[in-house]
């Protein structure tokens, strides 16, 4: 065995350029395969870290291609977009669904104390977390009671990544304020590390 290893090393040292090309080719091939599998696993093979992910349904509406509304988002194109009044009407008559929730991702400027950052926020209805059946890491999630009277209580749940990386995992953030696009929200909870929303791969 040792003789074979010595022979291989001698052979490689005789053609260093060829050896370098072979090693780089192998490295690139292995790296590309790993990256593709990771993406495939995250987007297709893994399921959302919520209770009963196979029972979730994403409702769509007929696309308005004539109205000039070409909005798209991470959750899909314009056929996934409901107006707020339409969502509220659907919520009153869920047509056999056990729950109904709305969400929309948007870019935002975030400010906590002296720290400011550009990021993304997920605007959710009060039924979002109850429908998903997930639980907060600390504090509580947004509930239907927070979603009354056109917005009700301006409360926020921090994503684990933002809380851990930007705020150092400070458990004293509850009931403090975070400014989102200039409006003050009260922090009521922190999402668990596995939960990053309802769009896989995002």
C-alpha distance (Angstrom), angle and dihedral (degrees) to the residues before:
residue distance angle dihedral
X1 . . .
X2 3.82 . .
X3 3.83 89.8 .
X4 3.80 90.9 54.7
X5 3.80 91.7 50.4
X6 3.84 91.0 50.0
X7 3.81 89.8 48.5
X8 3.82 91.6 50.2
X9 3.80 91.8 49.3
X10 3.82 91.8 48.7
X11 3.81 90.7 48.6
X12 3.79 92.3 50.1
X13 3.80 93.0 47.0
X14 3.81 90.4 55.0
X15 3.82 91.1 60.9
X16 3.84 106.0 30.2
X17 3.82 95.4 164.0
X18 3.80 92.6 52.6
X19 3.81 90.0 45.6
X20 3.81 90.6 52.1
X21 3.81 92.1 49.6
X22 3.82 91.4 49.4
X23 3.82 93.7 48.3
X24 3.84 92.3 46.5
X25 3.82 91.4 47.6
X26 3.79 91.1 51.0
X27 3.79 91.5 46.6
X28 3.81 93.6 49.7
X29 3.80 92.0 46.0
X30 3.80 93.9 49.8
X31 3.83 91.6 44.5
X32 3.80 93.3 49.5
X33 3.81 92.3 48.2
X34 3.80 91.3 48.6
X35 3.81 92.1 49.9
X36 3.82 93.0 47.7
X37 3.80 92.8 48.0
X38 3.82 91.6 47.7
X39 3.80 90.8 52.8
X40 3.81 92.3 44.5
X41 3.78 91.2 49.6
X42 3.80 93.3 47.7
X43 3.81 96.3 46.3
X44 3.81 104.5 32.1
X45 3.79 113.9 12.6
X46 3.80 102.5 41.0
X47 3.78 122.8 70.3
X48 3.78 129.3 -140.9
X49 3.82 113.2 -81.9
X50 3.81 93.0 -117.4
X51 3.78 136.0 102.3
X52 3.82 113.0 -77.6
X53 3.84 97.8 -5.7
X54 3.82 90.4 177.3
X55 3.82 89.5 64.9
X56 3.81 95.2 57.8
X57 3.80 118.1 106.8
X58 3.80 127.4 -167.9
X59 3.79 108.3 -143.4
X60 3.78 119.3 -143.6
X61 3.77 133.7 -163.3
X62 3.81 129.8 -148.9
X63 3.80 107.1 -82.3
X64 3.79 116.5 -112.0
X65 3.79 99.9 -139.6
X66 3.81 94.2 162.5
X67 3.78 98.2 51.8
X68 3.78 95.0 69.9
X69 3.81 92.5 -118.0
X70 3.78 104.4 139.0
X71 3.79 97.5 161.7
X72 3.76 117.2 150.4
X73 3.75 133.2 175.6
X74 3.77 142.4 175.4
X75 3.80 89.7 -80.5
X76 3.78 93.1 55.1
X77 3.75 145.8 -78.0
X78 3.76 132.6 -53.6
X79 3.81 92.9 -65.7
X80 3.82 87.3 71.7
X81 3.79 95.5 53.1
X82 3.80 119.9 102.6
X83 3.76 124.8 -177.7
X84 3.79 114.9 -116.7
X85 3.84 93.7 -113.0
X86 3.83 89.9 49.5
X87 3.79 90.9 52.0
X88 3.81 91.2 49.9
X89 3.81 90.6 51.8
X90 3.81 91.4 49.1
X91 3.80 89.2 48.7
X92 3.82 90.2 58.6
X93 3.81 91.5 53.6
X94 3.82 107.7 29.3
X95 3.85 92.5 177.5
X96 3.79 98.9 -134.9
X97 3.80 96.7 -33.6
X98 3.80 117.8 129.3
X99 3.79 90.9 -139.4
X100 3.78 142.5 -6.9
X101 3.79 129.5 -149.0
X102 3.78 137.8 172.5
X103 3.79 130.1 -145.3
X104 3.77 138.1 173.4
X105 3.78 130.4 -178.8
X106 3.78 120.2 -137.4
X107 3.78 138.8 169.6
X108 3.79 114.9 -108.5
X109 3.77 146.3 175.5
X110 3.80 109.7 -121.0
X111 3.77 125.4 -159.9
X112 3.79 125.9 -176.9
X113 3.79 113.2 172.7
X114 3.82 107.2 -49.8
X115 3.81 92.8 -19.6
X116 3.79 119.0 98.1
X117 3.78 128.0 179.9
X118 3.77 140.7 166.1
X119 3.77 113.2 -122.8
X120 3.77 147.3 129.3
X121 3.77 129.3 -77.6
X122 3.76 129.4 -164.0
X123 3.80 111.7 -140.0
X124 3.79 107.1 -151.3
X125 3.77 138.4 -179.8
X126 3.79 120.6 -120.8
X127 3.79 92.2 -99.6
X128 3.82 95.1 55.3
X129 3.80 99.6 95.2
X130 3.82 96.4 34.5
X131 3.83 89.9 53.4
X132 3.80 91.4 50.4
X133 3.80 92.9 47.2
X134 3.79 93.9 -142.3
X135 3.79 124.9 142.0
X136 3.82 131.3 -134.3
X137 3.78 123.1 -112.2
X138 3.80 90.2 -135.0
X139 3.78 132.4 -2.7
X140 3.78 118.7 2.8
X141 3.76 140.9 -61.5
X142 3.80 129.5 -113.2
X143 3.80 110.9 -80.1
X144 3.82 135.5 -166.7
X145 3.82 88.3 -97.4
X146 3.83 88.5 64.8
X147 3.79 90.1 53.2
X148 3.79 101.4 63.0
X149 3.80 129.0 110.2
X150 3.80 98.2 25.6
X151 3.76 97.4 -50.1
X152 3.78 100.8 -9.8
X153 3.76 110.0 -162.2
X154 3.81 114.6 13.7
X155 3.81 95.7 -129.5
X156 3.80 131.9 154.8
X157 3.79 137.6 -158.6
X158 3.78 113.6 -151.1
X159 3.78 121.3 -134.0
X160 3.79 112.5 -119.2
X161 3.82 92.9 -119.3
X162 3.81 93.8 54.2
X163 3.81 92.5 43.4
X164 3.81 94.2 47.2
X165 3.82 100.4 38.3
X166 3.80 102.2 34.1
X167 3.81 101.9 29.3
X168 3.79 98.9 32.8
X169 3.81 94.0 -119.2
X170 3.81 91.2 -69.5
X171 3.81 107.8 179.4
X172 3.81 90.3 -162.8
X173 3.82 91.7 74.6
X174 3.80 92.6 94.0
X175 3.80 113.6 112.5
X176 3.79 91.3 11.1
X177 3.77 123.6 118.1
X178 3.78 130.0 -101.7
X179 3.79 119.9 -173.5
X180 3.81 114.7 -137.3
X181 3.80 115.3 -172.5
X182 3.78 89.0 -21.7
X183 3.82 96.7 -50.6
X184 3.80 120.7 110.5
X185 3.81 118.4 -125.2
X186 3.80 128.7 -176.6
X187 3.81 114.1 -124.4
X188 3.81 108.6 -127.7
X189 3.80 101.9 167.6
X190 3.79 151.6 -10.9
X191 3.80 124.0 -118.8
X192 3.82 119.5 -125.0
X193 3.83 118.4 -98.4
X194 3.81 93.3 -106.9
X195 3.81 95.0 54.8
X196 3.80 117.6 84.6
X197 3.80 100.4 149.7
X198 3.76 137.1 -76.5
X199 3.80 98.9 -67.8
X200 3.80 110.0 88.2
X201 3.78 115.7 -134.7
X202 3.79 93.4 21.4
